[in-house]
Amino acid sequence: MINLQFFTSNKYKQFLKIFKQKLYFFCYNLAFNIQKRSFYAT
């Protein structure tokens, strides 16, 4: 059973904020590394 109170709590909102930031940085680094690799390949 999912605790709905958790999903409306501030702790969850804080978690979501941090999770989004981490996901953004991960994607940014990934894109940067791919660009760098393709740059050196040519």
N, CA, C and O atoms as a CHARMM CRD file, in Angstrom:
* protein
*
  168
    1    1 MET  N      0.84200  -1.20400   0.00000 PROA 1      0.00000
    2    1 MET  CA     0.00000   0.00000   0.00000 PROA 1      0.00000
    3    1 MET  C      0.88200   1.26100   0.00000 PROA 1      0.00000
    4    1 MET  O      1.78400   1.41200   0.82400 PROA 1      0.00000
    5    2 ILE  N      0.59600   2.13500  -0.92900 PROA 2      0.00000
    6    2 ILE  CA     1.35900   3.38200  -1.03400 PROA 2      0.00000
    7    2 ILE  C      0.81400   4.39200  -0.03400 PROA 2      0.00000
    8    2 ILE  O     -0.39300   4.61400   0.06000 PROA 2      0.00000
    9    3 ASN  N      1.73200   4.99400   0.70600 PROA 3      0.00000
   10    3 ASN  CA     1.34200   6.01400   1.66900 PROA 3      0.00000
   11    3 ASN  C      1.18400   7.34100   0.94100 PROA 3      0.00000
   12    3 ASN  O      2.17100   7.95600   0.53900 PROA 3      0.00000
   13    4 LEU  N     -0.05800   7.78000   0.77200 PROA 4      0.00000
   14    4 LEU  CA    -0.32800   8.99800   0.02300 PROA 4      0.00000
   15    4 LEU  C      0.14900  10.24400   0.75000 PROA 4      0.00000
   16    4 LEU  O      0.43000  11.27100   0.13100 PROA 4      0.00000
   17    5 GLN  N      0.23500  10.14400   2.06500 PROA 5      0.00000
   18    5 GLN  CA     0.68300  11.28200   2.84500 PROA 5      0.00000
   19    5 GLN  C      2.14000  11.63300   2.53200 PROA 5      0.00000
   20    5 GLN  O      2.54800  12.79300   2.58500 PROA 5      0.00000
   21    6 PHE  N      2.90200  10.59900   2.20700 PROA 6      0.00000
   22    6 PHE  CA     4.30600  10.81600   1.84700 PROA 6      0.00000
   23    6 PHE  C      4.41600  11.62800   0.56700 PROA 6      0.00000
   24    6 PHE  O      5.27900  12.49900   0.45200 PROA 6      0.00000
   25    7 PHE  N      3.54700  11.34800  -0.38900 PROA 7      0.00000
   26    7 PHE  CA     3.61300  11.99400  -1.69500 PROA 7      0.00000
   27    7 PHE  C      3.19100  13.45800  -1.65500 PROA 7      0.00000
   28    7 PHE  O      3.53600  14.23400  -2.54500 PROA 7      0.00000
   29    8 THR  N      2.44700  13.83000  -0.62400 PROA 8      0.00000
   30    8 THR  CA     2.02900  15.22600  -0.49300 PROA 8      0.00000
   31    8 THR  C      2.90400  15.98100   0.49000 PROA 8      0.00000
   32    8 THR  O      2.76100  17.19100   0.66200 PROA 8      0.00000
   33    9 SER  N      3.80100  15.26600   1.12800 PROA 9      0.00000
   34    9 SER  CA     4.64400  15.88800   2.15000 PROA 9      0.00000
   35    9 SER  C      5.77100  16.72000   1.53800 PROA 9      0.00000
   36    9 SER  O      6.09900  16.57700   0.36000 PROA 9      0.00000
   37   10 ASN  N      6.34500  17.57500   2.34700 PROA 10     0.00000
   38   10 ASN  CA     7.44600  18.42200   1.90400 PROA 10     0.00000
   39   10 ASN  C      8.70300  17.61000   1.66000 PROA 10     0.00000
   40   10 ASN  O      9.54300  17.97800   0.83900 PROA 10     0.00000
   41   11 LYS  N      8.82500  16.50600   2.37600 PROA 11     0.00000
   42   11 LYS  CA     9.99000  15.63200   2.22200 PROA 11     0.00000
   43   11 LYS  C     10.03300  15.06600   0.80800 PROA 11     0.00000
   44   11 LYS  O     11.09500  14.95400   0.19600 PROA 11     0.00000
   45   12 TYR  N      8.85400  14.71100   0.30300 PROA 12     0.00000
   46   12 TYR  CA     8.76600  14.17500  -1.05300 PROA 12     0.00000
   47   12 TYR  C      9.09300  15.25000  -2.08800 PROA 12     0.00000
   48   12 TYR  O      9.78900  14.98700  -3.07000 PROA 12     0.00000
   49   13 LYS  N      8.58900  16.45600  -1.86100 PROA 13     0.00000
   50   13 LYS  CA     8.86400  17.56200  -2.77900 PROA 13     0.00000
   51   13 LYS  C     10.35400  17.87200  -2.81700 PROA 13     0.00000
   52   13 LYS  O     10.91700  18.15700  -3.87400 PROA 13     0.00000
   53   14 GLN  N     10.98300  17.81000  -1.64700 PROA 14     0.00000
   54   14 GLN  CA    12.42600  18.04500  -1.53300 PROA 14     0.00000
   55   14 GLN  C     13.18800  16.94800  -2.28200 PROA 14     0.00000
   56   14 GLN  O     14.15300  17.21800  -2.99600 PROA 14     0.00000
   57   15 PHE  N     12.72800  15.70600  -2.10200 PROA 15     0.00000
   58   15 PHE  CA    13.33900  14.56500  -2.77600 PROA 15     0.00000
   59   15 PHE  C     13.24200  14.70900  -4.28400 PROA 15     0.00000
   60   15 PHE  O     14.20100  14.44300  -5.00700 PROA 15     0.00000
   61   16 LEU  N     12.07700  15.13200  -4.75000 PROA 16     0.00000
   62   16 LEU  CA    11.82900  15.28200  -6.17800 PROA 16     0.00000
   63   16 LEU  C     12.73600  16.35500  -6.76900 PROA 16     0.00000
   64   16 LEU  O     13.25300  16.20900  -7.87700 PROA 16     0.00000
   65   17 LYS  N     12.92100  17.43700  -6.01300 PROA 17     0.00000
   66   17 LYS  CA    13.75700  18.55000  -6.43600 PROA 17     0.00000
   67   17 LYS  C     15.20300  18.08500  -6.62000 PROA 17     0.00000
   68   17 LYS  O     15.83300  18.37700  -7.63600 PROA 17     0.00000
   69   18 ILE  N     15.71800  17.36200  -5.62900 PROA 18     0.00000
   70   18 ILE  CA    17.08900  16.86200  -5.66500 PROA 18     0.00000
   71   18 ILE  C     17.24400  15.82000  -6.77600 PROA 18     0.00000
   72   18 ILE  O     18.25000  15.78900  -7.48600 PROA 18     0.00000
   73   19 PHE  N     16.22300  14.96700  -6.90500 PROA 19     0.00000
   74   19 PHE  CA    16.25100  13.92100  -7.92600 PROA 19     0.00000
   75   19 PHE  C     16.30400  14.52700  -9.32700 PROA 19     0.00000
   76   19 PHE  O     17.05600  14.05900 -10.18300 PROA 19     0.00000
   77   20 LYS  N     15.50900  15.56300  -9.55500 PROA 20     0.00000
   78   20 LYS  CA    15.49300  16.23700 -10.85100 PROA 20     0.00000
   79   20 LYS  C     16.83600  16.87600 -11.14900 PROA 20     0.00000
   80   20 LYS  O     17.31900  16.82100 -12.28000 PROA 20     0.00000
   81   21 GLN  N     17.44100  17.48300 -10.13600 PROA 21     0.00000
   82   21 GLN  CA    18.74900  18.12100 -10.30500 PROA 21     0.00000
   83   21 GLN  C     19.81100  17.09100 -10.66100 PROA 21     0.00000
   84   21 GLN  O     20.62700  17.30600 -11.55700 PROA 21     0.00000
   85   22 LYS  N     19.79000  15.97200  -9.94800 PROA 22     0.00000
   86   22 LYS  CA    20.77000  14.91400 -10.20500 PROA 22     0.00000
   87   22 LYS  C     20.59500  14.33600 -11.59800 PROA 22     0.00000
   88   22 LYS  O     21.57300  14.04500 -12.28700 PROA 22     0.00000
   89   23 LEU  N     19.34400  14.17100 -12.00900 PROA 23     0.00000
   90   23 LEU  CA    19.03400  13.64200 -13.32300 PROA 23     0.00000
   91   23 LEU  C     19.51400  14.61000 -14.40200 PROA 23     0.00000
   92   23 LEU  O     20.05900  14.19600 -15.42500 PROA 23     0.00000
   93   24 TYR  N     19.30500  15.89600 -14.16100 PROA 24     0.00000
   94   24 TYR  CA    19.72800  16.93200 -15.10200 PROA 24     0.00000
   95   24 TYR  C     21.24600  16.93800 -15.27100 PROA 24     0.00000
   96   24 TYR  O     21.75700  16.98600 -16.39000 PROA 24     0.00000
   97   25 PHE  N     21.95500  16.88900 -14.15100 PROA 25     0.00000
   98   25 PHE  CA    23.41100  16.89400 -14.21400 PROA 25     0.00000
   99   25 PHE  C     23.95000  15.63700 -14.88200 PROA 25     0.00000
  100   25 PHE  O     24.93800  15.68700 -15.61400 PROA 25     0.00000
  101   26 PHE  N     23.29400  14.50900 -14.62400 PROA 26     0.00000
  102   26 PHE  CA    23.70500  13.24300 -15.23700 PROA 26     0.00000
  103   26 PHE  C     23.56000  13.31200 -16.75200 PROA 26     0.00000
  104   26 PHE  O     24.46300  12.92600 -17.49400 PROA 26     0.00000
  105   27 CYS  N     22.40700  13.81000 -17.20100 PROA 27     0.00000
  106   27 CYS  CA    22.15000  13.93200 -18.63700 PROA 27     0.00000
  107   27 CYS  C     23.09900  14.93400 -19.28100 PROA 27     0.00000
  108   27 CYS  O     23.56900  14.73000 -20.40000 PROA 27     0.00000
  109   28 TYR  N     23.37300  16.01400 -18.56400 PROA 28     0.00000
  110   28 TYR  CA    24.27700  17.05100 -19.06800 PROA 28     0.00000
  111   28 TYR  C     25.69200  16.49500 -19.24300 PROA 28     0.00000
  112   28 TYR  O     26.33500  16.73000 -20.26600 PROA 28     0.00000
  113   29 ASN  N     26.16700  15.76500 -18.25100 PROA 29     0.00000
  114   29 ASN  CA    27.49900  15.16200 -18.31800 PROA 29     0.00000
  115   29 ASN  C     27.58900  14.12300 -19.41900 PROA 29     0.00000
  116   29 ASN  O     28.59900  14.00900 -20.11300 PROA 29     0.00000
  117   30 LEU  N     26.50400  13.36300 -19.56200 PROA 30     0.00000
  118   30 LEU  CA    26.45300  12.33000 -20.58700 PROA 30     0.00000
  119   30 LEU  C     26.54200  12.95800 -21.97100 PROA 30     0.00000
  120   30 LEU  O     27.30800  12.50200 -22.81900 PROA 30     0.00000
  121   31 ALA  N     25.76200  13.99800 -22.19200 PROA 31     0.00000
  122   31 ALA  CA    25.76500  14.69400 -23.48200 PROA 31     0.00000
  123   31 ALA  C     27.12500  15.32600 -23.75000 PROA 31     0.00000
  124   31 ALA  O     27.61300  15.31900 -24.88000 PROA 31     0.00000
  125   32 PHE  N     27.72800  15.87200 -22.69900 PROA 32     0.00000
  126   32 PHE  CA    29.03900  16.51200 -22.83000 PROA 32     0.00000
  127   32 PHE  C     30.10700  15.49200 -23.21800 PROA 32     0.00000
  128   32 PHE  O     30.95400  15.75900 -24.06900 PROA 32     0.00000
  129   33 ASN  N     30.05400  14.32000 -22.58200 PROA 33     0.00000
  130   33 ASN  CA    31.03200  13.26800 -22.87400 PROA 33     0.00000
  131   33 ASN  C     30.88300  12.71900 -24.28300 PROA 33     0.00000
  132   33 ASN  O     31.87200  12.41100 -24.94700 PROA 33     0.00000
  133   34 ILE  N     29.63700  12.59800 -24.73600 PROA 34     0.00000
  134   34 ILE  CA    29.38700  12.10300 -26.09000 PROA 34     0.00000
  135   34 ILE  C     29.90900  13.10600 -27.11900 PROA 34     0.00000
  136   34 ILE  O     30.52100  12.72200 -28.11600 PROA 34     0.00000
  137   35 GLN  N     29.66100  14.38600 -26.87000 PROA 35     0.00000
  138   35 GLN  CA    30.15600  15.44600 -27.75600 PROA 35     0.00000
  139   35 GLN  C     31.67700  15.43500 -27.81900 PROA 35     0.00000
  140   35 GLN  O     32.26700  15.56900 -28.89100 PROA 35     0.00000
  141   36 LYS  N     32.30000  15.27500 -26.65800 PROA 36     0.00000
  142   36 LYS  CA    33.75000  15.27500 -26.55000 PROA 36     0.00000
  143   36 LYS  C     34.33100  14.09700 -27.33200 PROA 36     0.00000
  144   36 LYS  O     35.33300  14.23700 -28.03400 PROA 36     0.00000
  145   37 ARG  N     33.69500  12.94800 -27.20100 PROA 37     0.00000
  146   37 ARG  CA    34.16700  11.74100 -27.85600 PROA 37     0.00000
  147   37 ARG  C     34.04900  11.85500 -29.37500 PROA 37     0.00000
  148   37 ARG  O     34.96300  11.48100 -30.11000 PROA 37     0.00000
  149   38 SER  N     32.91300  12.37600 -29.83100 PROA 38     0.00000
  150   38 SER  CA    32.71400  12.50500 -31.26600 PROA 38     0.00000
  151   38 SER  C     33.62400  13.58900 -31.84200 PROA 38     0.00000
  152   38 SER  O     33.98800  13.54800 -33.01700 PROA 38     0.00000
  153   39 PHE  N     33.98600  14.55700 -31.00100 PROA 39     0.00000
  154   39 PHE  CA    34.89600  15.62400 -31.41600 PROA 39     0.00000
  155   39 PHE  C     36.29900  15.05800 -31.64400 PROA 39     0.00000
  156   39 PHE  O     36.97400  15.42000 -32.60800 PROA 39     0.00000
  157   40 TYR  N     36.72600  14.17300 -30.75400 PROA 40     0.00000
  158   40 TYR  CA    38.06300  13.57300 -30.88000 PROA 40     0.00000
  159   40 TYR  C     38.10400  12.49400 -31.96100 PROA 40     0.00000
  160   40 TYR  O     39.16700  12.17600 -32.49300 PROA 40     0.00000
  161   41 ALA  N     36.94600  11.94200 -32.27600 PROA 41     0.00000
  162   41 ALA  CA    36.87800  10.87000 -33.26300 PROA 41     0.00000
  163   41 ALA  C     37.10000  11.40400 -34.67200 PROA 41     0.00000
  164   41 ALA  O     37.63300  10.70900 -35.53600 PROA 41     0.00000
  165   42 THR  N     36.68400  12.64700 -34.88900 PROA 42     0.00000
  166   42 THR  CA    36.80100  13.21500 -36.23800 PROA 42     0.00000
  167   42 THR  C     38.17100  13.83200 -36.45600 PROA 42     0.00000
  168   42 THR  O     38.44700  14.35700 -37.53400 PROA 42     0.00000
